[in-house]
Amino acid sequence: MDGLSEFLQRSDAIGRAVTLVLLLMSVSAWVVILWKTLVLRRVRQDLDRAIPAFWAAPDWSLAEQRLAGLDRERILWPLVDAARLRPVNDTLEGQSHRQSQLTRRLREALQSSLMTLQFGQVMLASIGSTAPFVGLFGTVWGIYHALMEIGSAGNFTLDKVAGPVGEALIMTAAGLAVAIPAVLAYNLFGKWVNACEVALEGFAHDLRELALEHPGQGD
């Protein structure tokens, strides 16, 4: 911390701006990490409980009631709502076959649910890929700034150079400290989202079969 404080005191506006950018990246990444950890854990638990409870219900109405209590993040509900096919007159959708309408509506609902699960992934990927370069830029700029000051002072000795250069290298370490948790979280969340996607696709397929075999369900 002493080295960082000395580096900030020596830095100019650009060096402090780089530090602020890394700080904002770190805070943003950890907010997303904590939030997505909570959401994805809840979704995985809900999928394990809600899907069996839905299919164990004796009728569509009771199945929806069970789903409403178990689907806390509203990931499954769009699929169930899409399976309740309603007449759409005077449109191209209404002129297509029932199978095509169901497929289209369930596909759109599935994409909506997956977008909810994938929210924040782009931010984590962006932070993980750019933070090391931001830190490296801060290091290069800090070394350049320190050498310029030492050169203007006319006292160019090894001990005078080692301190500022060592402090500037802290920015590279800071960039890696920001990037590594973001990359690890991105990979872990990707694995969790893929597992949820498999469950959602299976549920959507089964809903389509049910809706085609019993056209009056959910009306």
C-alpha positions in Angstrom: 0.0 0.0 0.0 2.9 2.4 0.7 4.3 1.8 -2.7 0.9 2.4 -4.3 0.4 5.6 -2.4 3.9 6.8 -3.3 3.2 5.9 -7.0 -0.1 7.9 -6.9 1.8 10.9 -5.4 4.4 10.8 -8.1 1.9 10.2 -10.9 0.3 12.8 -13.1 -3.3 13.0 -14.3 -2.9 10.1 -16.7 -1.4 7.8 -14.1 -4.2 8.5 -11.6 -6.8 8.1 -14.4 -5.4 4.6 -15.1 -5.6 3.7 -11.4 -9.2 4.9 -11.3 -10.1 2.9 -14.4 -8.6 -0.3 -12.8 -10.5 0.5 -9.6 -13.8 0.9 -11.5 -13.1 -2.4 -13.4 -12.5 -4.2 -10.1 -15.6 -2.9 -8.4 -17.7 -3.7 -11.5 -16.3 -7.2 -11.9 -16.9 -8.1 -8.2 -20.4 -6.7 -8.2 -21.3 -8.8 -11.3 -19.5 -11.9 -9.8 -21.4 -11.7 -6.5 -24.7 -11.0 -8.2 -24.4 -13.7 -10.8 -23.2 -16.3 -8.2 -26.4 -15.7 -6.3 -28.7 -15.7 -9.3 -27.2 -18.7 -11.0 -27.2 -20.7 -7.8 -30.9 -19.9 -7.3 -31.6 -20.8 -11.0 -29.9 -24.1 -10.8 -31.8 -25.0 -7.6 -35.1 -23.8 -9.1 -34.6 -25.9 -12.2 -33.9 -29.0 -10.2 -37.1 -28.5 -8.2 -39.5 -26.7 -10.5 -39.3 -28.9 -13.6 -40.1 -32.2 -11.7 -42.8 -30.4 -9.8 -44.3 -29.1 -13.0 -44.6 -32.5 -14.6 -45.8 -34.1 -11.4 -48.9 -31.8 -11.3 -52.2 -33.4 -12.3 -53.3 -30.5 -14.6 -51.9 -27.4 -16.3 -53.4 -25.0 -13.8 -51.8 -26.6 -10.8 -48.6 -27.0 -12.7 -48.5 -23.2 -13.2 -49.2 -22.6 -9.5 -46.3 -24.8 -8.5 -44.0 -23.2 -11.1 -44.9 -19.7 -9.8 -43.7 -20.6 -6.3 -40.5 -22.4 -7.4 -39.3 -20.3 -10.4 -37.9 -17.4 -8.4 -35.9 -15.8 -11.2 -38.7 -16.3 -13.8 -36.5 -18.4 -16.1 -39.0 -21.2 -16.8 -42.2 -19.1 -16.9 -41.6 -17.5 -20.4 -41.5 -21.1 -21.8 -44.7 -22.1 -20.2 -46.4 -18.9 -21.3 -45.1 -19.5 -24.9 -46.6 -23.0 -24.9 -50.1 -21.5 -24.3 -50.6 -20.8 -28.0 -53.2 -18.1 -28.6 -54.9 -17.2 -31.9 -53.2 -14.5 -33.9 -55.4 -13.6 -36.8 -54.5 -11.5 -39.8 -50.7 -12.1 -39.4 -48.2 -14.3 -41.1 -47.7 -16.1 -37.8 -51.4 -16.9 -37.7 -51.2 -18.4 -41.2 -48.5 -20.9 -40.3 -49.0 -24.3 -38.9 -49.5 -24.8 -35.2 -46.2 -26.7 -34.9 -44.4 -23.8 -36.5 -46.0 -21.3 -34.2 -45.1 -23.3 -31.1 -41.5 -23.8 -32.3 -41.1 -20.0 -33.0 -42.6 -18.9 -29.7 -40.7 -21.4 -27.6 -37.5 -20.5 -29.4 -38.0 -16.8 -28.6 -38.8 -17.6 -25.0 -35.8 -19.8 -24.7 -33.5 -17.1 -26.1 -35.0 -14.6 -23.7 -34.3 -16.8 -20.7 -30.8 -17.5 -21.9 -30.1 -13.8 -22.3 -31.1 -13.3 -18.7 -28.7 -16.0 -17.6 -25.9 -14.6 -19.7 -26.3 -11.0 -18.5 -22.9 -9.7 -17.3 -20.8 -12.2 -19.2 -19.7 -9.7 -21.8 -18.5 -7.3 -19.0 -16.5 -10.0 -17.3 -14.9 -11.1 -20.6 -14.1 -7.5 -21.5 -12.6 -6.8 -18.0 -10.6 -10.0 -18.1 -9.1 -9.3 -21.5 -8.4 -5.6 -21.1 -7.4 -5.1 -17.5 -3.8 -6.5 -17.9 -3.2 -4.1 -20.8 -4.6 -1.2 -18.8 -2.2 -2.1 -16.0 0.7 -2.5 -18.4 0.0 0.9 -19.9 0.0 2.4 -16.3 3.4 0.8 -15.7 4.9 2.1 -19.0 3.5 5.6 -18.4 4.7 5.5 -14.7 8.2 4.5 -15.7 8.3 7.1 -18.4 7.0 9.8 -16.0 9.5 8.8 -13.4 12.5 8.8 -15.8 11.5 12.2 -17.1 11.5 13.6 -13.5 14.8 12.0 -12.7 16.3 13.2 -15.9 15.2 16.8 -15.3 16.6 16.7 -11.8 20.0 15.6 -13.2 20.6 13.0 -10.5 20.5 9.8 -12.6 21.7 7.0 -10.3 20.5 3.4 -9.9 18.9 3.9 -6.5 17.0 6.9 -7.8 15.6 4.8 -10.7 14.9 1.6 -8.9 12.3 3.1 -6.5 10.0 4.8 -9.1 10.3 1.9 -11.5 9.4 -0.6 -8.8 6.4 1.5 -7.8 5.3 1.7 -11.4 5.3 -2.1 -11.8 2.6 -2.2 -9.2 0.2 -1.2 -11.9 0.9 -4.4 -13.9 0.2 -6.4 -10.8 -3.0 -4.4 -10.2 -4.2 -5.2 -13.8 -3.6 -8.9 -13.3 -5.4 -8.8 -9.9 -8.4 -7.3 -11.6 -8.4 -9.6 -14.6 -7.8 -13.0 -13.0 -11.0 -13.1 -10.9 -13.0 -11.9 -13.9 -11.6 -14.6 -16.2 -12.1 -17.4 -13.6 -15.7 -16.2 -12.9 -16.5 -16.0 -16.6 -15.4 -19.6 -17.2 -17.3 -20.9 -14.2 -20.5 -19.0 -15.0 -20.2 -20.2 -18.6 -20.2 -23.8 -17.4 -23.2 -23.1 -15.1 -25.2 -21.3 -17.9 -24.5 -24.2 -20.3 -25.9 -26.7 -17.7 -29.0 -24.5 -17.3 -29.4 -24.2 -21.1 -29.5 -28.0 -21.5 -32.3 -28.2 -18.9 -34.2 -25.4 -20.5 -34.0 -26.9 -24.0 -35.2 -30.2 -22.7 -38.1 -28.5 -20.9 -39.0 -26.5 -24.0 -39.0 -29.7 -26.1 -41.3 -31.5 -23.7 -43.6 -28.5 -23.5 -43.9 -28.4 -27.3 -44.8 -32.1 -27.3 -47.4 -31.6 -24.6 -49.0 -28.6 -26.4 -49.2 -30.5 -29.7 -50.8 -33.6 -28.1 -53.2 -31.5 -25.9 -54.0 -28.3 -27.8 -56.3 -27.0 -25.1 -53.7 -26.9 -22.4 -53.3 -23.6 -20.7 -56.2 -21.8 -22.4 
